[in-house]
Amino acid sequence: MLIRLTVFFIFCAKAIKRLKMIQRRCLFKQVGSNFIFDPNDLFSFNTISVGNDVYIGPGAKFSASESSINLGNKIMFGPNVTIMGGDHNISVVGKYMFDVKVKLPENDLPVIIEDDVWVGCNVTILKGVTIGQGAVVAAGSVVIKSVEAYSIVGGVPAEKISQRFSDIDIARHKKLLGID
């Protein structure tokens, strides 16, 4: 009996979480099909566009108050990924940073994650970064500059480790997928 009750409560908790996810999908700026995320995570919903077949692991924090976060198709995010599309203005003399409310154009820049990207767990991606198609970001990395397509990056700050495919294999991969 206790096992049945436990299974029932687990089922109910999963069902409630799924309903919350469905309910919160409409808060995003744009959403494609087959988008899975934890509804209890932190998102600046109205500045985030999401493509098709995107999975965001639990513990995500995606924030862009005055810029945007654009996620392509077929993207996988591990748990505890942070994307920050903005910064504070720290250039005002004679004011505490806390009191500065005016932002400079360079304080908030979009983040773009192109198609077929895998972002490992505990990664931080900062403003102005584009992660190119087919790239892989190793767990624990801090991405402060754009990542080339089909490259593998890692570290703090993230640097190129290797290329995912040779140039010939990239062309073959794109042809097999029907991509330009």
Residue frames as a rotation matrix with the C-alpha (Angstrom) as fourth column:
MET 1
0.562 0.827 0.000 0.00
0.827 -0.562 0.000 0.00
0.000 0.000 -1.000 0.00
LEU 2
0.461 -0.471 -0.752 2.79
0.156 -0.791 0.592 2.44
-0.874 -0.390 -0.291 0.90
ILE 3
-0.631 -0.711 0.311 4.55
0.393 0.053 0.918 1.73
-0.669 0.701 0.246 -2.40
ARG 4
-0.164 0.666 0.728 1.35
0.973 -0.011 0.229 2.42
0.160 0.746 -0.647 -4.34
LEU 5
0.783 0.435 -0.445 0.84
0.544 -0.826 0.149 5.72
-0.303 -0.359 -0.883 -2.51
THR 6
-0.001 -0.883 -0.470 4.44
0.110 -0.467 0.877 6.73
-0.994 -0.051 0.098 -3.20
VAL 7
-0.696 -0.206 0.688 4.06
0.659 0.196 0.726 5.91
-0.284 0.959 0.000 -6.90
PHE 8
0.293 0.903 0.314 0.79
0.947 -0.319 0.034 7.84
0.131 0.287 -0.949 -6.99
PHE 9
0.702 -0.062 -0.709 2.38
0.286 -0.888 0.360 10.94
-0.652 -0.456 -0.606 -5.39
ILE 10
-0.445 -0.894 -0.049 5.34
0.210 -0.157 0.965 10.79
-0.870 0.420 0.257 -7.77
PHE 11
-0.455 0.375 0.808 2.94
0.890 0.166 0.425 10.54
0.026 0.912 -0.409 -10.71
CYS 12
0.638 0.759 -0.126 0.91
0.768 -0.640 0.037 13.51
-0.053 -0.120 -0.991 -9.41
ALA 13
0.322 -0.607 -0.727 4.04
0.151 -0.725 0.672 15.64
-0.935 -0.326 -0.142 -8.87
LYS 14
-0.718 -0.600 0.353 5.22
0.403 0.055 0.914 14.92
-0.568 0.798 0.202 -12.43
ALA 15
-0.111 0.777 0.619 1.77
0.979 -0.022 0.203 15.68
0.172 0.629 -0.758 -13.83
ILE 16
0.736 0.362 -0.572 1.61
0.527 -0.837 0.150 19.01
-0.424 -0.412 -0.807 -11.97
LYS 17
-0.138 -0.883 -0.448 5.08
0.089 -0.461 0.883 19.95
-0.986 0.082 0.143 -13.20
ARG 18
-0.695 -0.066 0.716 4.09
0.686 0.235 0.688 19.08
-0.214 0.970 -0.119 -16.78
LEU 19
0.358 0.908 0.219 0.93
0.929 -0.371 0.019 21.21
0.098 0.197 -0.975 -16.52
LYS 20
0.551 -0.246 -0.797 2.96
0.239 -0.869 0.433 24.15
-0.799 -0.430 -0.420 -15.18
MET 21
-0.575 -0.813 0.095 5.36
0.275 -0.082 0.958 23.78
-0.771 0.577 0.270 -18.11
ILE 22
-0.385 0.520 0.762 2.50
0.913 0.097 0.395 23.82
0.131 0.848 -0.513 -20.61
GLN 23
0.654 0.686 -0.320 0.96
0.742 -0.664 0.092 26.82
-0.150 -0.298 -0.943 -18.86
ARG 24
0.417 -0.563 -0.713 4.23
0.102 -0.751 0.653 28.82
-0.903 -0.345 -0.256 -18.84
ARG 25
-0.282 -0.513 0.811 5.18
0.855 0.249 0.456 28.14
-0.436 0.821 0.368 -22.47
CYS 26
0.415 0.564 0.713 2.99
0.844 -0.531 -0.071 31.06
0.339 0.632 -0.697 -23.55
LEU 27
0.819 -0.150 -0.554 5.04
0.245 -0.781 0.574 33.47
-0.519 -0.606 -0.603 -21.43
PHE 28
-0.249 -0.953 0.175 8.05
0.562 0.006 0.827 33.14
-0.789 0.304 0.534 -23.73
LYS 29
-0.309 0.063 -0.949 8.39
-0.544 -0.830 0.122 35.59
-0.780 0.553 0.291 -26.63
GLN 30
0.296 0.343 -0.891 8.23
-0.919 0.358 -0.168 32.73
0.262 0.868 0.421 -29.14
VAL 31
-0.222 -0.311 0.924 8.20
-0.616 0.780 0.114 28.94
-0.756 -0.544 -0.365 -28.72
GLY 32
-0.397 0.022 -0.918 8.56
-0.817 0.448 0.364 26.07
0.419 0.894 -0.160 -31.18
SER 33
0.689 0.673 -0.269 7.38
-0.523 0.719 0.458 22.51
0.501 -0.175 0.848 -30.81
ASN 34
0.681 -0.351 -0.643 8.80
0.497 0.866 0.054 19.90
0.538 -0.356 0.764 -28.42
PHE 35
-0.153 -0.659 0.736 10.24
-0.312 -0.675 -0.669 22.41
0.938 -0.332 -0.102 -25.94
ILE 36
0.594 0.281 -0.754 10.97
0.531 0.567 0.630 20.94
0.604 -0.774 0.187 -22.52
PHE 37
-0.423 -0.670 0.610 12.03
-0.141 -0.617 -0.774 23.00
0.895 -0.414 0.166 -19.50
ASP 38
-0.503 0.226 -0.834 11.56
0.843 0.341 -0.416 23.05
0.191 -0.912 -0.362 -15.75
PRO 39
0.243 0.696 0.675 8.71
0.502 -0.686 0.526 25.48
0.830 0.211 -0.517 -15.01
ASN 40
0.860 0.055 -0.507 10.27
0.499 -0.292 0.816 26.30
-0.104 -0.955 -0.279 -11.64
ASP 41
-0.169 -0.982 0.090 13.45
0.973 -0.151 0.173 27.69
-0.156 0.117 0.981 -13.22
LEU 42
0.159 0.135 -0.978 14.17
0.283 -0.955 -0.086 31.41
-0.946 -0.263 -0.190 -13.67
PHE 43
-0.365 -0.190 0.911 13.49
0.929 -0.009 0.370 32.94
-0.062 0.982 0.180 -17.09
SER 44
-0.550 0.286 -0.785 12.95
-0.193 -0.958 -0.214 36.49
-0.813 0.034 0.582 -18.35
PHE 45
-0.105 0.557 0.824 10.20
0.553 0.721 -0.417 34.92
-0.827 0.411 -0.384 -20.44
ASN 46
0.774 0.626 -0.098 9.27
0.280 -0.477 -0.833 37.83
-0.568 0.618 -0.544 -22.73
THR 47
0.432 -0.685 -0.587 12.85
-0.818 -0.572 0.066 38.26
-0.381 0.451 -0.807 -24.04
ILE 48
-0.545 -0.633 0.550 13.46
-0.408 0.773 0.486 34.59
-0.733 0.040 -0.679 -24.91
SER 49
0.410 0.579 -0.705 12.67
-0.911 0.212 -0.355 32.98
-0.056 0.787 0.614 -28.28
VAL 50
-0.306 -0.440 0.844 12.90
-0.467 0.842 0.269 29.20
-0.830 -0.312 -0.463 -28.53
GLY 51
-0.408 0.079 -0.909 13.01
-0.886 0.205 0.416 26.99
0.219 0.976 -0.014 -31.62
ASN 52
0.663 0.666 -0.342 11.89
-0.620 0.744 0.248 23.39
0.420 0.048 0.906 -32.08
ASP 53
0.731 -0.313 -0.607 13.22
0.369 0.929 -0.034 20.40
0.574 -0.199 0.794 -30.13
VAL 54
-0.179 -0.746 0.642 14.90
-0.375 -0.552 -0.745 22.28
0.910 -0.374 -0.181 -27.28
TYR 55
0.582 0.255 -0.772 15.62
0.564 0.557 0.609 20.75
0.586 -0.790 0.180 -23.89
ILE 56
-0.028 -0.547 0.836 16.67
-0.506 -0.714 -0.484 22.93
0.862 -0.437 -0.256 -20.94
GLY 57
-0.283 -0.180 -0.942 17.89
0.535 0.785 -0.311 20.97
0.796 -0.592 -0.126 -17.93
PRO 58
0.700 0.618 -0.357 16.74
0.612 -0.263 0.746 21.80
0.368 -0.741 -0.562 -14.40
GLY 59
0.284 -0.552 -0.784 18.26
0.750 -0.382 0.540 24.71
-0.597 -0.742 0.306 -12.50
ALA 60
-0.224 -0.360 0.906 18.38
0.913 -0.402 0.066 27.06
0.340 0.842 0.418 -15.51
LYS 61
0.220 0.237 -0.946 18.64
0.488 -0.867 -0.103 30.84
-0.845 -0.439 -0.307 -15.15
PHE 62
-0.395 -0.253 0.883 18.13
0.912 -0.224 0.343 32.70
0.111 0.941 0.319 -18.44
SER 63
0.365 0.494 -0.789 17.90
0.656 -0.738 -0.158 36.47
-0.661 -0.460 -0.593 -18.07
ALA 64
-0.712 -0.469 0.523 17.92
0.695 -0.576 0.430 39.36
0.099 0.670 0.736 -20.54
SER 65
-0.145 0.720 -0.679 16.01
0.636 -0.457 -0.621 42.37
-0.758 -0.522 -0.392 -19.27
GLU 66
0.367 0.265 -0.892 16.73
-0.316 -0.866 -0.387 44.73
-0.875 0.424 -0.235 -22.17
SER 67
-0.539 -0.509 -0.671 18.22
-0.823 0.149 0.548 42.45
-0.179 0.848 -0.499 -24.83
SER 68
0.576 0.782 -0.235 17.21
-0.815 0.571 -0.098 39.02
0.058 0.248 0.967 -26.09
ILE 69
-0.487 -0.592 0.642 18.07
-0.509 0.790 0.343 35.34
-0.710 -0.160 -0.686 -25.88
ASN 70
0.384 0.573 -0.724 17.45
-0.922 0.191 -0.337 33.45
-0.055 0.797 0.602 -29.13
LEU 71
-0.339 -0.415 0.844 17.60
-0.410 0.873 0.265 29.66
-0.847 -0.257 -0.466 -29.07
GLY 72
-0.468 0.082 -0.880 17.61
-0.872 0.121 0.475 27.78
0.145 0.989 0.015 -32.37
ASN 73
0.643 0.722 -0.255 16.48
-0.713 0.686 0.147 24.21
0.281 0.088 0.956 -33.03
LYS 74
0.746 -0.281 -0.604 17.70
0.221 0.960 -0.174 20.85
0.628 -0.004 0.778 -31.69
ILE 75
-0.151 -0.776 0.612 19.51
-0.493 -0.477 -0.728 22.31
0.857 -0.412 -0.310 -28.66
MET 76
0.528 0.223 -0.819 20.34
0.529 0.669 0.523 20.49
0.664 -0.709 0.235 -25.43
PHE 77
0.015 -0.481 0.876 21.20
-0.631 -0.684 -0.365 22.29
0.775 -0.548 -0.314 -22.19
GLY 78
-0.393 -0.212 -0.895 22.49
0.512 0.758 -0.404 20.35
0.764 -0.617 -0.189 -19.20
PRO 79
0.561 0.631 -0.537 21.40
0.782 -0.191 0.593 21.24
0.271 -0.752 -0.600 -15.67
ASN 80
0.488 -0.270 -0.830 22.26
0.587 -0.602 0.541 24.55
-0.646 -0.751 -0.135 -14.00
VAL 81
-0.355 -0.542 0.762 23.01
0.920 -0.349 0.181 26.57
0.168 0.765 0.622 -17.14
THR 82
0.208 0.340 -0.917 23.00
0.502 -0.842 -0.199 30.36
-0.840 -0.419 -0.346 -16.79
ILE 83
-0.243 -0.234 0.941 22.58
0.917 -0.373 0.144 32.82
0.318 0.898 0.306 -19.67
MET 84
0.116 0.200 -0.973 22.94
0.606 -0.790 -0.090 36.52
-0.787 -0.580 -0.213 -18.85
GLY 85
0.181 0.046 0.982 22.08
0.956 -0.243 -0.164 38.94
0.232 0.969 -0.088 -21.65
GLY 86
0.684 0.124 0.719 22.94
0.097 -0.992 0.078 42.03
0.723 0.016 -0.691 -19.66
ASP 87
-0.312 -0.826 -0.470 25.28
0.836 -0.004 -0.549 43.81
0.451 -0.564 0.691 -17.33
HIS 88
0.605 0.414 -0.680 25.26
0.702 -0.680 0.211 46.78
-0.375 -0.606 -0.702 -15.01
ASN 89
0.580 -0.413 0.702 26.55
0.227 -0.746 -0.626 50.22
0.782 0.522 -0.339 -15.93
ILE 90
0.579 -0.454 -0.677 29.67
0.794 0.127 0.594 50.61
-0.184 -0.882 0.434 -13.79
SER 91
-0.234 -0.759 0.608 31.03
0.898 -0.408 -0.164 53.75
0.372 0.508 0.777 -15.48
VAL 92
0.525 0.507 0.684 29.25
0.243 -0.859 0.450 56.52
0.816 -0.070 -0.574 -13.56
VAL 93
-0.603 -0.780 -0.168 31.57
0.495 -0.200 -0.846 58.50
0.626 -0.593 0.506 -11.31
GLY 94
-0.872 0.177 0.456 30.05
-0.419 -0.751 -0.510 59.78
0.253 -0.636 0.729 -8.07
LYS 95
0.250 0.957 0.146 27.26
-0.941 0.205 0.268 57.21
0.226 -0.205 0.952 -7.77
TYR 96
-0.371 -0.241 0.897 27.10
-0.516 0.857 0.017 53.82
-0.772 -0.456 -0.442 -6.18
MET 97
-0.957 -0.013 -0.288 26.68
-0.257 0.493 0.831 51.11
0.132 0.870 -0.476 -8.83
PHE 98
-0.653 0.751 -0.101 23.47
0.707 0.557 -0.436 50.07
-0.271 -0.356 -0.894 -7.08
ASP 99
-0.030 0.654 -0.755 22.01
0.260 -0.725 -0.638 53.54
-0.965 -0.216 -0.148 -7.70
VAL 100
-0.712 -0.254 -0.655 22.85
-0.526 -0.424 0.737 53.73
-0.465 0.869 0.169 -11.43
LYS 101
0.046 0.849 0.527 19.68
0.071 0.523 -0.849 52.96
-0.996 0.077 -0.036 -13.37
VAL 102
0.685 0.138 -0.716 20.70
-0.640 -0.356 -0.681 54.16
-0.349 0.924 -0.156 -16.85
LYS 103
0.385 -0.527 0.758 22.29
0.372 0.840 0.395 51.52
-0.844 0.130 0.520 -19.07
LEU 104
-0.243 -0.538 -0.807 24.71
-0.708 -0.470 0.527 51.99
-0.663 0.699 -0.267 -21.93
PRO 105
0.525 0.486 -0.699 24.04
-0.846 0.389 -0.365 50.21
0.094 0.783 0.615 -25.25
GLU 106
-0.171 -0.699 -0.695 26.95
-0.521 0.662 -0.538 47.83
0.836 0.270 -0.477 -24.59
ASN 107
-0.623 -0.031 0.782 25.52
-0.768 0.215 -0.603 46.83
-0.150 -0.976 -0.158 -21.19
ASP 108
0.084 0.717 0.692 22.83
-0.253 0.687 -0.682 44.64
-0.964 -0.118 0.239 -22.76
LEU 109
-0.433 -0.286 -0.855 23.57
-0.897 0.048 0.439 42.52
-0.084 0.957 -0.278 -25.82
PRO 110
0.612 0.774 -0.162 21.69
-0.788 0.614 -0.041 39.57
0.068 0.153 0.986 -27.30
VAL 111
-0.474 -0.624 0.621 22.73
-0.563 0.757 0.332 35.95
-0.678 -0.192 -0.710 -26.82
ILE 112
0.410 0.551 -0.726 22.23
-0.910 0.298 -0.288 33.64
0.058 0.779 0.624 -29.80
ILE 113
-0.387 -0.431 0.815 22.46
-0.388 0.878 0.280 29.86
-0.837 -0.207 -0.507 -29.65
GLU 114
-0.261 0.243 -0.934 22.26
-0.962 0.011 0.272 28.43
0.077 0.970 0.231 -33.16
ASP 115
0.697 0.669 -0.258 20.91
-0.674 0.734 0.081 24.98
0.244 0.117 0.963 -34.17
ASP 116
0.754 -0.304 -0.582 22.33
0.179 0.948 -0.264 21.61
0.632 0.095 0.769 -33.04
VAL 117
-0.169 -0.796 0.581 24.20
-0.525 -0.426 -0.737 22.89
0.834 -0.429 -0.346 -29.96
TRP 118
0.510 0.216 -0.833 24.96
0.557 0.655 0.511 21.00
0.656 -0.724 0.214 -26.76
VAL 119
-0.012 -0.440 0.898 25.67
-0.574 -0.732 -0.367 23.08
0.819 -0.520 -0.244 -23.65
GLY 120
-0.321 -0.220 -0.921 26.94
0.425 0.836 -0.348 21.00
0.846 -0.503 -0.175 -20.71
CYS 121
0.590 0.606 -0.533 25.99
0.709 -0.073 0.701 21.37
0.386 -0.792 -0.473 -17.07
ASN 122
0.500 -0.298 -0.813 26.98
0.635 -0.512 0.579 24.37
-0.589 -0.806 -0.067 -14.97
VAL 123
-0.408 -0.581 0.705 27.84
0.902 -0.376 0.212 26.54
0.142 0.722 0.677 -17.98
THR 124
0.213 0.413 -0.885 27.56
0.416 -0.858 -0.300 30.34
-0.884 -0.304 -0.355 -17.86
ILE 125
-0.239 -0.183 0.954 27.02
0.961 -0.188 0.205 32.24
0.142 0.965 0.220 -21.13
LEU 126
-0.285 0.036 -0.958 27.38
0.507 -0.843 -0.182 36.02
-0.814 -0.537 0.222 -21.01
LYS 127
0.564 0.650 -0.509 25.98
0.039 -0.637 -0.770 38.91
-0.825 0.414 -0.385 -23.07
GLY 128
0.389 -0.332 -0.859 26.84
-0.815 -0.558 -0.154 39.34
-0.428 0.761 -0.488 -26.73
VAL 129
-0.606 -0.659 0.446 27.78
-0.430 0.743 0.512 35.70
-0.669 0.119 -0.734 -27.32
THR 130
0.469 0.639 -0.609 26.76
-0.883 0.362 -0.301 33.66
0.028 0.679 0.734 -30.35
ILE 131
-0.290 -0.483 0.826 27.29
-0.391 0.848 0.359 29.92
-0.874 -0.218 -0.435 -30.13
GLY 132
-0.396 0.013 -0.918 27.57
-0.915 -0.087 0.394 28.62
-0.075 0.996 0.046 -33.68
GLN 133
0.601 0.722 -0.344 25.71
-0.779 0.626 -0.047 25.73
0.181 0.297 0.938 -35.24
GLY 134
0.717 -0.206 -0.666 26.80
0.030 0.964 -0.265 22.28
0.697 0.170 0.697 -34.10
ALA 135
-0.227 -0.865 0.448 29.05
-0.498 -0.292 -0.816 23.54
0.837 -0.409 -0.365 -31.30
VAL 136
0.480 0.250 -0.841 29.61
0.564 0.646 0.514 21.84
0.672 -0.721 0.169 -27.95
VAL 137
0.101 -0.407 0.908 30.27
-0.622 -0.738 -0.262 23.75
0.777 -0.538 -0.327 -24.72
ALA 138
-0.368 -0.363 -0.856 31.97
0.309 0.821 -0.481 21.63
0.877 -0.441 -0.190 -22.03
ALA 139
0.597 0.629 -0.498 30.55
0.618 0.035 0.786 21.42
0.512 -0.776 -0.368 -18.52
GLY 140
0.425 -0.352 -0.834 31.57
0.785 -0.316 0.533 24.17
-0.451 -0.881 0.141 -16.12
SER 141
-0.445 -0.652 0.614 32.64
0.881 -0.441 0.170 26.61
0.160 0.617 0.771 -18.84
VAL 142
0.186 0.436 -0.881 32.20
0.376 -0.860 -0.346 30.38
-0.908 -0.267 -0.323 -18.79
VAL 143
-0.095 -0.124 0.988 31.54
0.995 0.020 0.098 31.62
-0.032 0.992 0.122 -22.33
ILE 144
0.109 0.036 -0.993 32.52
0.358 -0.934 0.005 35.28
-0.927 -0.356 -0.115 -22.75
LYS 145
-0.422 -0.227 -0.878 33.08
-0.691 -0.547 0.473 35.38
-0.587 0.806 0.074 -26.53
SER 146
0.511 0.747 -0.425 31.38
-0.833 0.309 -0.459 33.84
-0.211 0.588 0.780 -29.54
VAL 147
-0.164 -0.450 0.878 31.95
-0.229 0.883 0.409 30.19
-0.960 -0.134 -0.248 -30.41
GLU 148
-0.579 -0.141 -0.803 32.63
-0.809 -0.030 0.588 29.02
-0.107 0.990 -0.096 -33.98
ALA 149
0.557 0.799 -0.228 30.30
-0.829 0.549 -0.103 26.52
0.043 0.246 0.968 -35.62
TYR 150
0.852 -0.061 -0.520 31.15
-0.041 0.982 -0.183 22.86
0.522 0.177 0.834 -34.98
SER 151
-0.270 -0.954 0.130 33.81
-0.305 -0.043 -0.951 23.66
0.913 -0.297 -0.280 -32.42
ILE 152
0.536 0.293 -0.792 34.20
0.623 0.495 0.606 22.25
0.569 -0.818 0.082 -28.93
VAL 153
-0.113 -0.530 0.841 35.00
-0.281 -0.795 -0.538 24.80
0.953 -0.297 -0.059 -26.24
GLY 154
0.626 0.308 -0.716 35.66
0.577 0.435 0.691 24.55
0.524 -0.846 0.095 -22.54
GLY 155
-0.382 -0.823 -0.421 37.23
0.871 -0.168 -0.462 26.23
0.309 -0.543 0.781 -19.54
VAL 156
0.752 0.505 -0.423 37.11
0.635 -0.728 0.260 29.51
-0.176 -0.464 -0.868 -17.68
PRO 157
0.059 0.821 -0.568 37.04
-0.723 -0.357 -0.592 31.51
-0.689 0.445 0.572 -19.86
ALA 158
0.599 0.265 0.756 35.97
0.202 0.863 -0.463 29.05
-0.775 0.430 0.464 -22.56
GLU 159
-0.166 -0.693 -0.701 38.55
-0.798 -0.323 0.509 28.45
-0.579 0.644 -0.499 -25.28
LYS 160
0.601 0.351 -0.718 38.47
-0.757 0.537 -0.371 26.23
0.255 0.767 0.589 -28.35
ILE 161
0.201 -0.469 0.860 39.53
-0.503 0.704 0.501 22.67
-0.841 -0.533 -0.095 -27.49
SER 162
-0.774 -0.398 0.492 38.98
0.202 0.581 0.788 21.06
-0.600 0.710 -0.369 -30.86
GLN 163
-0.536 0.613 -0.581 36.79
-0.841 -0.325 0.432 20.90
0.076 0.720 0.689 -33.92
ARG 164
0.112 0.678 0.726 33.80
-0.612 0.623 -0.487 18.54
-0.783 -0.390 0.485 -33.75
PHE 165
0.707 0.115 0.698 34.22
0.438 0.705 -0.558 17.39
-0.556 0.700 0.448 -37.37
SER 166
-0.575 -0.810 0.119 36.74
0.527 -0.255 0.811 17.89
-0.626 0.529 0.573 -40.17
ASP 167
-0.517 0.353 -0.780 35.73
-0.585 -0.811 0.021 20.35
-0.625 0.467 0.625 -42.92
ILE 168
-0.794 0.198 -0.575 34.86
-0.401 0.539 0.740 17.40
0.457 0.818 -0.348 -45.17
ASP 169
-0.720 0.524 -0.455 32.71
0.665 0.708 -0.237 15.81
0.197 -0.473 -0.859 -42.45
ILE 170
-0.569 0.532 -0.627 30.97
0.073 -0.727 -0.683 19.13
-0.819 -0.434 0.374 -41.76
ALA 171
-0.589 0.328 -0.738 29.99
-0.800 -0.364 0.477 19.37
-0.113 0.872 0.477 -45.42
ARG 172
-0.754 0.291 -0.589 28.81
0.001 0.897 0.441 15.74
0.657 0.332 -0.677 -45.40
HIS 173
-0.749 0.455 -0.482 26.94
0.603 0.165 -0.780 16.26
-0.275 -0.875 -0.398 -42.11
LYS 174
-0.532 0.539 -0.653 25.13
-0.372 -0.842 -0.391 19.33
-0.760 0.035 0.649 -43.48
LYS 175
-0.645 0.277 -0.712 24.27
-0.701 0.156 0.696 17.51
0.304 0.948 0.094 -46.72
LEU 176
-0.785 0.322 -0.528 22.85
0.366 0.930 0.024 14.52
0.499 -0.174 -0.849 -44.83
LEU 177
-0.553 0.579 -0.599 20.75
0.609 -0.211 -0.765 16.86
-0.569 -0.788 -0.236 -42.66
GLY 178
0.110 0.591 0.799 19.63
0.966 -0.254 0.055 18.93
0.236 0.766 -0.599 -45.65
ILE 179
0.608 -0.015 -0.794 21.26
0.400 -0.858 0.322 22.11
-0.686 -0.514 -0.515 -44.33
ASP 180
0.955 -0.284 0.089 22.93
-0.081 -0.537 -0.840 24.72
0.286 0.795 -0.535 -46.58
